Amino acid sequence: MVLKKKLTKDKSWRVRYMVANQLYELCEAVGPEPTRTELVPAYVRLLRDNEAEVRIAAAGKVTKFCRILNPELAIQHILPCVKELSTDSSQHVRSALASVIMGMAPVLGKDATIEHLLPIFLSLLKDEFPDVRLNIISKLDQVNQVIGIDLLSQSLLPAIVELAEDRHWRVRLAIIEYIPLLASQLGVGFFDDKLGALCMQWLQDKVHSIREAAANNVKRLAEEFGPEWAMQHIVPQVLEMISNPHYLYRMTILRAVSLLAPVMGSEITCSKLLPVVMTGAKDRQFQTSNSMSLRCFNPSFQLSINRL
């Protein structure tokens, strides 16, 4: 252990980098007590190393390291370093931190998360580097389990809504994939007020992957809130978009309709969705896509289409 501590001060950054990568394994081997008394100062040095590569390696272990410590030690010794790393000059350091920092919430508990971590989360959600924002978004559920959806929505939802229109499509995609979980936890009323319009907006996004995810998103929302809600808040808006002059957008709407059909039930499908699909069957620009969509409908509906 003495050798390992000395290596954290080695002149070669590559040596310090290797130590940063392996220090947690040493902590596991020696146990919590020696870690708390002997290795915390060594880890703090690595988190504040002058080489970005070393800080990246150390930052990626921060949640695991905190699990070995008690919350008081983590707050006293590790959290100040985490705050520094959240504004690090290297975007890769910030990204490494963002990929694991949400896991600190269960370790520190509700009060410490609210007081110390939420401001850091918010800062990273607004980071200029898209991978940093993406890493935070993908782990939001870990924080929700600790502080509850009410506080999460008050503190972070405005930033999440802002990211729904992020210029980087991968960030928008991550938000879309998080929406059904967020909707189930926020409830239908809050969802309608804050996020409903965004779900429709994504169906006409310029990026195909976003439109595809948005089509699947409306299906999952219909499953979550039920056909009656979907008939009021999703189906009319979706069907209005079928007249979009761009055939690629019409294909997305047809995809959304086909995904909604099994959720909505036969009555709504026959009266509202099937006519749209039958009209689409006459559109030569996406007849192939239309025929694939028909598989989601009752075979008798397909027979009606074939007679067109």
C-alpha positions as a Markdown table, in Angstrom:
| # | Residue | x | y | z |
|---|---|---|---|---|
| 1 | Met | 0.0 | 0.0 | 0.0 |
| 2 | Val | 2.9 | 2.4 | 0.8 |
| 3 | Leu | 4.2 | 1.7 | -2.7 |
| 4 | Lys | 0.8 | 2.5 | -4.3 |
| 5 | Lys | 0.6 | 5.8 | -2.4 |
| 6 | Lys | 4.1 | 6.7 | -3.6 |
| 7 | Leu | 3.1 | 5.9 | -7.2 |
| 8 | Thr | 0.3 | 8.5 | -7.0 |
| 9 | Lys | 3.2 | 11.1 | -6.9 |
| 10 | Asp | 5.3 | 9.5 | -9.6 |
| 11 | Lys | 6.8 | 11.9 | -12.1 |
| 12 | Ser | 5.4 | 9.9 | -15.0 |
| 13 | Trp | 1.8 | 10.7 | -15.7 |
| 14 | Arg | 1.3 | 7.3 | -17.3 |
| 15 | Val | 2.2 | 5.7 | -14.0 |
| 16 | Arg | -0.2 | 7.9 | -12.2 |
| 17 | Tyr | -2.8 | 7.1 | -14.8 |
| 18 | Met | -2.4 | 3.4 | -14.2 |
| 19 | Val | -2.7 | 4.0 | -10.4 |
| 20 | Ala | -5.9 | 6.0 | -10.9 |
| 21 | Asn | -7.3 | 3.1 | -13.0 |
| 22 | Gln | -6.4 | 0.5 | -10.4 |
| 23 | Leu | -6.8 | 2.3 | -7.0 |
| 24 | Tyr | -10.4 | 1.2 | -6.5 |
| 25 | Glu | -9.5 | -2.4 | -6.9 |
| 26 | Leu | -6.8 | -1.9 | -4.2 |
| 27 | Cys | -9.5 | -0.3 | -2.0 |
| 28 | Glu | -11.7 | -3.3 | -2.4 |
| 29 | Ala | -8.8 | -5.6 | -1.5 |
| 30 | Val | -7.8 | -3.8 | 1.7 |
| 31 | Gly | -11.3 | -3.0 | 2.9 |
| 32 | Pro | -13.1 | 0.1 | 4.0 |
| 33 | Glu | -11.1 | 1.1 | 7.1 |
| 34 | Pro | -7.6 | 1.2 | 5.5 |
| 35 | Thr | -9.2 | 3.0 | 2.5 |
| 36 | Arg | -10.7 | 5.7 | 4.7 |
| 37 | Thr | -7.5 | 6.3 | 6.7 |
| 38 | Glu | -4.7 | 5.7 | 4.1 |
| 39 | Leu | -6.0 | 6.0 | 0.5 |
| 40 | Val | -8.3 | 9.0 | 0.5 |
| 41 | Pro | -5.4 | 11.5 | 0.3 |
| 42 | Ala | -3.9 | 9.5 | -2.5 |
| 43 | Tyr | -7.2 | 9.5 | -4.4 |
| 44 | Val | -7.7 | 13.2 | -3.9 |
| 45 | Arg | -4.2 | 13.9 | -5.4 |
| 46 | Leu | -5.2 | 11.9 | -8.5 |
| 47 | Leu | -8.5 | 13.8 | -8.8 |
| 48 | Arg | -6.5 | 17.1 | -8.8 |
| 49 | Asp | -3.6 | 15.8 | -10.9 |
| 50 | Asn | -2.2 | 18.3 | -13.4 |
| 51 | Glu | -2.6 | 15.8 | -16.3 |
| 52 | Ala | -6.1 | 15.5 | -17.8 |
| 53 | Glu | -5.7 | 11.8 | -18.6 |
| 54 | Val | -5.1 | 11.1 | -14.9 |
| 55 | Arg | -8.1 | 13.2 | -13.9 |
| 56 | Ile | -10.3 | 11.4 | -16.4 |
| 57 | Ala | -9.3 | 8.0 | -15.0 |
| 58 | Ala | -9.8 | 9.2 | -11.4 |
| 59 | Ala | -13.1 | 10.9 | -12.2 |
| 60 | Gly | -14.5 | 7.7 | -13.7 |
| 61 | Lys | -14.1 | 6.0 | -10.3 |
| 62 | Val | -15.6 | 8.7 | -8.1 |
| 63 | Thr | -18.9 | 7.0 | -7.3 |
| 64 | Lys | -17.3 | 3.6 | -6.7 |
| 65 | Phe | -14.8 | 5.2 | -4.3 |
| 66 | Cys | -17.5 | 7.1 | -2.4 |
| 67 | Arg | -19.3 | 3.8 | -1.9 |
| 68 | Ile | -16.4 | 2.6 | 0.2 |
| 69 | Leu | -16.4 | 5.7 | 2.3 |
| 70 | Asn | -19.2 | 6.9 | 4.7 |
| 71 | Pro | -21.2 | 9.9 | 3.4 |
| 72 | Glu | -19.5 | 12.3 | 5.8 |
| 73 | Leu | -16.0 | 11.5 | 4.5 |
| 74 | Ala | -17.2 | 11.6 | 0.9 |
| 75 | Ile | -18.7 | 15.0 | 1.4 |
| 76 | Gln | -15.6 | 16.3 | 3.3 |
| 77 | His | -12.9 | 15.0 | 1.0 |
| 78 | Ile | -14.3 | 13.9 | -2.4 |
| 79 | Leu | -17.1 | 16.4 | -3.0 |
| 80 | Pro | -14.8 | 19.4 | -3.2 |
| 81 | Cys | -12.9 | 17.7 | -5.9 |
| 82 | Val | -16.1 | 16.8 | -7.8 |
| 83 | Lys | -17.1 | 20.4 | -7.8 |
| 84 | Glu | -13.7 | 21.3 | -9.3 |
| 85 | Leu | -14.0 | 18.6 | -11.9 |
| 86 | Ser | -17.4 | 19.8 | -13.0 |
| 87 | Thr | -15.8 | 22.9 | -14.3 |
| 88 | Asp | -12.6 | 21.3 | -15.5 |
| 89 | Ser | -10.9 | 22.9 | -18.5 |
| 90 | Ser | -11.0 | 19.5 | -20.2 |
| 91 | Gln | -14.3 | 18.5 | -21.7 |
| 92 | His | -13.3 | 14.8 | -21.5 |
| 93 | Val | -12.8 | 15.1 | -17.7 |
| 94 | Arg | -16.2 | 16.7 | -17.4 |
| 95 | Ser | -17.7 | 13.9 | -19.6 |
| 96 | Ala | -16.0 | 11.2 | -17.4 |
| 97 | Leu | -17.4 | 12.8 | -14.3 |
| 98 | Ala | -20.9 | 13.2 | -15.8 |
| 99 | Ser | -21.0 | 9.5 | -16.7 |
| 100 | Val | -20.8 | 8.4 | -13.0 |
| 101 | Ile | -21.8 | 11.4 | -10.9 |
| 102 | Met | -25.5 | 10.6 | -10.8 |
| 103 | Gly | -24.6 | 7.4 | -9.0 |
| 104 | Met | -23.3 | 9.5 | -6.0 |
| 105 | Ala | -26.9 | 10.5 | -5.1 |
| 106 | Pro | -27.8 | 7.1 | -3.5 |
| 107 | Val | -24.4 | 7.1 | -1.8 |
| 108 | Leu | -24.8 | 10.6 | -0.2 |
| 109 | Gly | -28.5 | 10.5 | 0.5 |
| 110 | Lys | -31.3 | 12.9 | -0.1 |
| 111 | Asp | -30.2 | 15.9 | 1.9 |
| 112 | Ala | -26.6 | 15.9 | 0.6 |
| 113 | Thr | -27.8 | 15.4 | -2.9 |
| 114 | Ile | -30.1 | 18.3 | -2.8 |
| 115 | Glu | -27.6 | 20.6 | -1.1 |
| 116 | His | -24.4 | 19.6 | -2.9 |
| 117 | Leu | -25.1 | 17.5 | -6.1 |
| 118 | Leu | -28.1 | 19.2 | -7.7 |
| 119 | Pro | -26.2 | 22.4 | -8.5 |
| 120 | Ile | -23.5 | 20.3 | -10.1 |
| 121 | Phe | -26.0 | 18.2 | -12.1 |
| 122 | Leu | -27.6 | 21.4 | -13.4 |
| 123 | Ser | -24.2 | 22.8 | -14.4 |
| 124 | Leu | -23.3 | 19.7 | -16.3 |
| 125 | Leu | -26.8 | 19.6 | -18.0 |
| 126 | Lys | -25.9 | 23.0 | -19.5 |
| 127 | Asp | -22.3 | 22.0 | -20.4 |
| 128 | Glu | -21.2 | 23.2 | -23.9 |
| 129 | Phe | -19.9 | 19.7 | -24.8 |
| 130 | Pro | -22.8 | 17.4 | -25.9 |
| 131 | Asp | -21.4 | 14.2 | -24.4 |
| 132 | Val | -21.4 | 15.8 | -21.0 |
| 133 | Arg | -25.1 | 16.6 | -21.3 |
| 134 | Leu | -25.8 | 13.2 | -22.7 |
| 135 | Asn | -24.2 | 11.4 | -19.8 |
| 136 | Ile | -26.2 | 13.3 | -17.3 |
| 137 | Ile | -29.5 | 12.7 | -19.1 |
| 138 | Ser | -29.0 | 9.0 | -19.4 |
| 139 | Lys | -28.7 | 8.6 | -15.6 |
| 140 | Leu | -31.5 | 10.9 | -14.3 |
| 141 | Asp | -33.5 | 8.0 | -12.9 |
| 142 | Gln | -30.7 | 7.4 | -10.3 |
| 143 | Val | -31.4 | 10.8 | -8.9 |
| 144 | Asn | -35.1 | 10.5 | -9.1 |
| 145 | Gln | -35.0 | 7.4 | -6.8 |
| 146 | Val | -33.2 | 9.5 | -4.1 |
| 147 | Ile | -34.9 | 13.0 | -4.2 |
| 148 | Gly | -38.3 | 12.2 | -5.7 |
| 149 | Ile | -39.9 | 13.4 | -8.9 |
| 150 | Asp | -41.4 | 16.6 | -7.4 |
| 151 | Leu | -38.0 | 18.0 | -6.5 |
| 152 | Leu | -36.4 | 16.6 | -9.7 |
| 153 | Ser | -39.0 | 18.3 | -11.8 |
| 154 | Gln | -38.6 | 21.6 | -10.0 |
| 155 | Ser | -34.8 | 21.7 | -10.1 |
| 156 | Leu | -33.9 | 19.9 | -13.4 |
| 157 | Leu | -36.9 | 19.8 | -15.6 |
| 158 | Pro | -36.5 | 23.3 | -17.1 |
| 159 | Ala | -33.0 | 22.3 | -18.3 |
| 160 | Ile | -34.4 | 19.0 | -19.6 |
| 161 | Val | -37.0 | 20.8 | -21.6 |
| 162 | Glu | -34.4 | 23.1 | -23.0 |
| 163 | Leu | -32.3 | 20.1 | -24.0 |
| 164 | Ala | -35.3 | 18.7 | -25.9 |
| 165 | Glu | -34.4 | 21.2 | -28.6 |
| 166 | Asp | -30.7 | 20.8 | -28.3 |
| 167 | Arg | -28.7 | 21.4 | -31.5 |
| 168 | His | -27.1 | 17.9 | -31.2 |
| 169 | Trp | -29.4 | 15.2 | -32.3 |
| 170 | Arg | -28.0 | 12.6 | -29.9 |
| 171 | Val | -28.9 | 14.8 | -27.0 |
| 172 | Arg | -32.5 | 15.1 | -28.3 |
| 173 | Leu | -32.6 | 11.4 | -28.8 |
| 174 | Ala | -31.6 | 10.7 | -25.2 |
| 175 | Ile | -34.3 | 13.1 | -24.0 |
| 176 | Ile | -36.9 | 11.3 | -26.1 |
| 177 | Glu | -35.9 | 7.9 | -24.7 |
| 178 | Tyr | -36.2 | 9.3 | -21.2 |
| 179 | Ile | -39.7 | 10.8 | -21.7 |
| 180 | Pro | -41.9 | 7.7 | -21.1 |
| 181 | Leu | -40.2 | 7.2 | -17.7 |
| 182 | Leu | -40.5 | 10.9 | -16.9 |
| 183 | Ala | -44.1 | 10.9 | -17.9 |
| 184 | Ser | -45.0 | 7.9 | -15.8 |
| 185 | Gln | -43.4 | 9.6 | -12.8 |
| 186 | Leu | -44.7 | 13.1 | -13.4 |
| 187 | Gly | -48.3 | 12.1 | -14.1 |
| 188 | Val | -50.6 | 13.1 | -16.9 |
| 189 | Gly | -51.4 | 16.6 | -15.8 |
| 190 | Phe | -47.8 | 17.8 | -15.5 |
| 191 | Phe | -46.9 | 16.0 | -18.7 |
| 192 | Asp | -49.6 | 17.7 | -20.7 |
| 193 | Asp | -48.4 | 21.1 | -19.4 |
| 194 | Lys | -44.7 | 20.8 | -20.0 |
| 195 | Leu | -43.8 | 18.0 | -22.4 |
| 196 | Gly | -46.8 | 17.2 | -24.7 |
| 197 | Ala | -46.0 | 19.7 | -27.4 |
| 198 | Leu | -42.4 | 18.6 | -27.6 |
| 199 | Cys | -43.5 | 15.0 | -28.4 |
| 200 | Met | -45.4 | 16.3 | -31.4 |
| 201 | Gln | -42.5 | 18.5 | -32.4 |
| 202 | Trp | -40.1 | 15.6 | -32.5 |
| 203 | Leu | -42.2 | 13.8 | -35.1 |
| 204 | Gln | -41.2 | 16.5 | -37.6 |
| 205 | Asp | -37.5 | 16.6 | -36.6 |
| 206 | Lys | -35.0 | 16.9 | -39.5 |
| 207 | Val | -33.1 | 13.8 | -38.3 |
| 208 | His | -34.6 | 10.4 | -39.1 |
| 209 | Ser | -33.4 | 8.8 | -35.9 |
| 210 | Ile | -35.3 | 11.4 | -33.9 |
| 211 | Arg | -38.5 | 11.0 | -35.9 |
| 212 | Glu | -38.3 | 7.2 | -35.5 |
| 213 | Ala | -37.8 | 7.5 | -31.8 |
| 214 | Ala | -40.6 | 10.0 | -31.6 |
| 215 | Ala | -43.0 | 7.6 | -33.3 |
| 216 | Asn | -42.2 | 4.9 | -30.8 |
| 217 | Asn | -42.5 | 7.5 | -28.0 |
| 218 | Val | -46.1 | 8.3 | -28.8 |
| 219 | Lys | -46.9 | 4.6 | -28.6 |
| 220 | Arg | -45.3 | 4.2 | -25.2 |
| 221 | Leu | -47.1 | 7.3 | -24.0 |
| 222 | Ala | -50.4 | 5.9 | -25.2 |
| 223 | Glu | -49.6 | 2.7 | -23.3 |
| 224 | Glu | -48.8 | 4.7 | -20.2 |
| 225 | Phe | -51.8 | 7.0 | -20.0 |
| 226 | Gly | -54.3 | 4.8 | -21.9 |
| 227 | Pro | -56.3 | 5.0 | -25.1 |
| 228 | Glu | -58.8 | 7.6 | -23.9 |
| 229 | Trp | -56.0 | 10.1 | -23.0 |
| 230 | Ala | -54.2 | 9.3 | -26.3 |
| 231 | Met | -57.4 | 9.9 | -28.3 |
| 232 | Gln | -57.6 | 13.4 | -26.8 |
| 233 | His | -53.9 | 14.4 | -26.7 |
| 234 | Ile | -52.0 | 12.3 | -29.3 |
| 235 | Val | -54.2 | 10.9 | -32.1 |
| 236 | Pro | -55.7 | 14.2 | -33.4 |
| 237 | Gln | -52.3 | 15.9 | -33.5 |
| 238 | Val | -50.6 | 13.0 | -35.2 |
| 239 | Leu | -53.3 | 12.6 | -37.8 |
| 240 | Glu | -53.1 | 16.3 | -38.7 |
| 241 | Met | -49.4 | 15.8 | -39.7 |
| 242 | Ile | -50.3 | 13.2 | -42.4 |
| 243 | Ser | -50.8 | 16.1 | -44.8 |
| 244 | Asn | -47.2 | 17.3 | -44.5 |
| 245 | Pro | -45.9 | 18.1 | -48.0 |
| 246 | His | -42.7 | 16.2 | -47.4 |
| 247 | Tyr | -43.1 | 12.4 | -47.9 |
| 248 | Leu | -40.4 | 11.5 | -45.3 |
| 249 | Tyr | -42.4 | 13.2 | -42.6 |
| 250 | Arg | -45.6 | 11.5 | -43.9 |
| 251 | Met | -43.7 | 8.2 | -43.5 |
| 252 | Thr | -43.0 | 9.0 | -39.9 |
| 253 | Ile | -46.6 | 9.7 | -39.2 |
| 254 | Leu | -47.7 | 6.5 | -40.9 |
| 255 | Arg | -45.1 | 4.7 | -38.7 |
| 256 | Ala | -46.6 | 6.4 | -35.6 |
| 257 | Val | -50.1 | 5.4 | -36.7 |
| 258 | Ser | -49.1 | 1.8 | -37.2 |
| 259 | Leu | -47.6 | 1.7 | -33.7 |
| 260 | Leu | -50.6 | 3.3 | -32.1 |
| 261 | Ala | -53.1 | 0.9 | -33.7 |
| 262 | Pro | -52.6 | -2.1 | -31.3 |
| 263 | Val | -52.7 | 0.2 | -28.3 |
| 264 | Met | -55.9 | 2.1 | -29.3 |
| 265 | Gly | -58.2 | -0.8 | -29.8 |
| 266 | Ser | -60.3 | -1.9 | -32.8 |
| 267 | Glu | -63.0 | 0.9 | -32.6 |
| 268 | Ile | -60.6 | 3.8 | -32.7 |
| 269 | Thr | -58.4 | 2.0 | -35.2 |
| 270 | Cys | -61.3 | 1.4 | -37.6 |
| 271 | Ser | -62.8 | 4.9 | -37.3 |
| 272 | Lys | -59.7 | 7.1 | -37.0 |
| 273 | Leu | -56.5 | 5.3 | -38.0 |
| 274 | Leu | -57.5 | 3.0 | -40.8 |
| 275 | Pro | -58.7 | 5.7 | -43.1 |
| 276 | Val | -55.4 | 7.4 | -42.8 |
| 277 | Val | -53.6 | 4.2 | -43.8 |
| 278 | Met | -56.0 | 3.6 | -46.6 |
| 279 | Thr | -55.2 | 7.1 | -48.0 |
| 280 | Gly | -51.5 | 6.4 | -47.6 |
| 281 | Ala | -51.9 | 3.2 | -49.6 |
| 282 | Lys | -52.5 | 5.4 | -52.6 |
| 283 | Asp | -49.3 | 7.4 | -52.1 |
| 284 | Arg | -46.7 | 5.9 | -54.4 |
| 285 | Gln | -43.9 | 7.6 | -52.5 |
| 286 | Phe | -44.3 | 5.3 | -49.5 |
| 287 | Gln | -46.4 | 2.3 | -50.5 |
| 288 | Thr | -43.7 | -0.1 | -49.3 |
| 289 | Ser | -43.7 | 1.5 | -45.9 |
| 290 | Asn | -47.4 | 1.5 | -45.9 |
| 291 | Ser | -47.7 | -2.2 | -46.6 |
| 292 | Met | -45.3 | -2.9 | -43.6 |
| 293 | Ser | -47.5 | -0.7 | -41.4 |
| 294 | Leu | -50.6 | -2.8 | -42.3 |
| 295 | Arg | -49.1 | -5.7 | -40.4 |
| 296 | Cys | -50.1 | -4.0 | -37.2 |
| 297 | Phe | -53.7 | -4.0 | -38.3 |
| 298 | Asn | -56.3 | -6.8 | -38.3 |
| 299 | Pro | -56.0 | -9.0 | -41.4 |
| 300 | Ser | -59.5 | -8.0 | -42.5 |
| 301 | Phe | -58.3 | -4.4 | -42.7 |
| 302 | Gln | -55.5 | -5.5 | -45.0 |
| 303 | Leu | -58.1 | -7.1 | -47.3 |
| 304 | Ser | -59.8 | -3.7 | -47.6 |
| 305 | Ile | -56.6 | -2.1 | -48.6 |
| 306 | Asn | -55.8 | -4.7 | -51.2 |
| 307 | Arg | -59.1 | -3.9 | -52.9 |
| 308 | Leu | -58.0 | -0.3 | -53.5 |
